[in-house]
Amino acid sequence: MAAPPAAPKKTPTSFVAQDSIWKDYVRNEFKTSDAWFENWSFLADLYKEFQDDAAVRKAAREKTELPKGLQVPPVMPVSRYIHVQPSPKPTPLKTSQEVGWRGQSRNCQLEIYGRFYKPKRSILRQLNWPAEAVS
């Protein structure tokens, strides 16, 4: 396995050199911002025109009335239709106790036919069909 290449050693730069690098960076920022305005400012003008045109169109747009059959009825409060009764037991203190805590009461069980419901006879026997009818 080959050794990774050694990173080039950085020469320590003085504060004067770092300051001149920063000055060049800032000077370059100002120069490019001026060049952008000279070369690309027409885009900003077009955007302003577009915004003004959109505002005029939005103000001129009239709200259309829907036919009576397509109108949405007014919103009614949910409590008018849904009635939630208080819980028969207090809420569990831990989240690990929440799993199945309502299922212990009789009126909240999902298995209404017992723990495991199996039909006693086959569908063929219930309908008095021969076994060859299903093949």
VOGU-74827 format. One record per residue: y negated, x, z negated of N, C-alpha, C, O in turn. Coordinates in steps of 0.02 Angstrom, whole numbers, plus 50000, padded with zeros to 5 digits. Layout:
YXZYXZYXZYXZ;...
This chain:
500585004250000500005000050000499385004550000499325009049959;498935003050047498345007250053497825005250002497774999449982;497455010049980496925008749931496335005349967496195006950024;495995000549933495424997249965494875002249978494785007049940;494495001150031493955005850046493435005949990493275000749960;493185011649978492695012449924492025009449947491825010250005;491695005949902491045002949918490535008549923490555013349885;490075007849971489565013049977489125013149914488955007949886;488955019049894488545019649834487825017549850487545019449901;487555013749805486865011649814486405016949785486505019449730;485915018449825485425023149800484915019349759484675014149781;484745021749701484265018149661483585018049696483345023149719;483275012149698482625011549730482095011149675482215008549621;481535013549691480995013449643480645006649644480755002649689;480235005449594479864999249591479384998549648479244993049671;479115004149672478645004049728479015001849792478744998049832;479625004349801480005002449861480204995049858480154991549908;480414992649799480584985549791479974981149804480034975849834;479394983349781478784979549791478594979249865478374974049889;478684984649900478524984549972479014980150011478824976950059;479644979949989480134975550021479934968350010479964964250056;479724966749949479504959849934478894957949974478844952349999;478414962549980477804961250020477984959850093477704955350124;478454963650121478674962550189478994955650196478884952050245;479394953750147479724947250148479214941550148479264936850187;478714942050104478204936750100477784936650163477614931250188;477604942450190477214942850251477594939650309477304936050350;478244940850312478664937950364478694930350357478684926750407;478724927750295478724920550284478084917450311478114912350346;477514920350295476874917550318476824917850394476584913150426;477064923350424477034924050497477464918850531477254915750581;478074917750506478504912850537478254905750526478354901450570;477934904250470477664897550460477094896250509477024890650534;476674901250522476144900350572476434899650642476194895550682;476964903450657477274902950723477614896150731477614893450786;477894893450678478194886850683477664881650700477774877350742;477094882050667476574877150679476324877550751476184872450783;476264883650777476034884450846476564882050896476384879050947;477204883250882477724881750931478024874750923478224871750973;478064872050862478444866050850478054860350817478364855350798;477414860850810477034855650775477034849050813476894843850784;477184849250878477204842950916477744838250889477684832150895;478264841150859478784836850830478514832850771478684826950763;478104835950730477814832450674477354826850698477344821450669;476984828150752476544822950780476954817150807476774811350796;477504818650842477934813350867478234809250811478314803250816;478414812650756478714809150699478204804350668478374798750649;477584806550662477054802150634476954796050679476874790450655;476954797150745476884791550792477474786750785477384780650787;478064789450778478654785350770478614781150706478784775250707;478394784150651478324780450588477814774850595477924769350571;477244776350627476734771150635476994765450678476874759650662;477344767150732477624761950776478134757750740478154751650749;478554760950699479064757250661478734752550610478974746950600;478194754750578477854750550530477544744450564477554738950536;477264745450624476964739850661477504734850680477404728850675;478084737450704478624732950723478904729150664479084723250670;478944732450607479214729150548478754723650524478974718350502;478104724850528477614719750507477614713850556477504708150535;477734715250620477704709950670478344705750672478354700150698;478874708550645479514705050647479484698850602479304699250544;479674693350630479674687150591480374685950564480874687650595;480394682950506481034681450476481304675050509480974669850508;481894675550537482184669750571482564665550521482884668150475;482534659050530482894654450488483594653450515483694652350575;484084653750472484774652550491484904645050494484574641250460;485384643050536485574635950535485854634050466486084638350429;485814627750451486004625450385486724627150367486874628650309;487174627150415487874628750401487994636050387488494637750356;487544640550409487634647750399487254650450340487314656350324;486854646350306486474648850249486924650150190487404646450177;486774655350153487164657150094486914653050035486314652550024;487374650049998487154646049940486844650549887486984656549885;486424647749844486114651949792486634654549744487164651549734;486494660249715486964663549671486984659949604486474658649573;487584658249583487684655049519487944660249469488274665049490;487814659349406488084664149358488844663749355489144658349361;489154669449345489884669849344490164666049285490724663349288;489794665749230490044662449171490134654949182490474651649142;489854652349235489944645249250490654643849275490924638449264;490954648849309491614647849339492174651249299492734648649297;492024656849267492544660749234492404660549159491864662249136;492904658449122492854658149049493354663049020493964662149027;493114668148987493544673148957493594671748882493084671448847;494204670748859494304669348789494364675948751494554681048779;494214675748687494264681948649494984684248644495454680248649;495064690648634495734693648631496094691248568495784690648515;496744689848573497114687548514497204692948462497304691448403;497164699148482497244704748435496644709248440496294709248491;496514713148389495944717848394496094723348445496674724948458;495564726048474495634731348523495924737548491495724739348435;496394740948524496694747048495496174752448483495664752948518;496304756548433495844761948416495914767848463495424771348476;496514769048488496644774848531496814772348601497084766848609;496654776448651496804774548720497554774448733497784770848777;497934778448697498654778448707498964771848683499524770148703;498624768248639498884761848615498704756048661498964750548653;498264757248710498034751948754498574749748803498574744048826;499044754248819499554752548868500004747248839500374748448791;499984741348868500414735848849500224732148786500634728348761;499624733048760499454729748697499354722248705499444718548657;499174719948764499114712748775499774709548794499874703548784;500234713448820500864710748843501344708748788501864705848801;501174710348726501624708648671501564701248653502044698348626;501004698248667500934691048651501294686948705501344689148762;501534681148686501934676948730501544674548792501834674248846;500914672848784500544670048841500304675348891500034673548943;500394681648876500174686948922500754690648955500644695448991;501364688348945501934691948973502004690549047501864684949071;502204695549084502294694849156502994692149173503074688849224;503474693649132504154691449145504234684449117504434683649059;504094679349157504114672449131504824669849128504944664749095;505294673049162505984670649162506424674849116507034674249118;506134678849075506524683149031506434690349052506054691949098;506784694749017506684701849030506904703749101506524706949137;507504701949120507734703249188508054696849213508544694449184;507794694049266508064687849293508494689449353508274692649401;509114687149350509564688049406509824681149425510014677349381;509834679549488510104673049508510854672749494511204677849499;511084666849476511784666149457512254665649516512834667449512;511994663149571512424662449630512064665349690511454666249690;512444666649742512134669049803511814663349841511964657449828;511374664949887511044659749926511544656149971511454650249986;512054659649992512564656450034512934650949996513084645650023;513074652349933513424647349892512974641549875513204635849871;512334642849865511864637449849511784632749908511714626649899;511794635549969511714631350029512374628950058512374625450108;512924630850028513584629150052513704631550123513964627850165;513504637750137513614640650202514214645350200514374647950147;514544646350256515084651250258514784658350260514214659250280;515174663250240514944670150239514794672750309514394677350317;515114669950361515004672250430514324670250456514114672750508;513964665850421513314663450446512774668950440512264668550474;512884673850399512384679050388512514685450427512074689750430;513074686150456513244692450489512864693750551512964698950584;
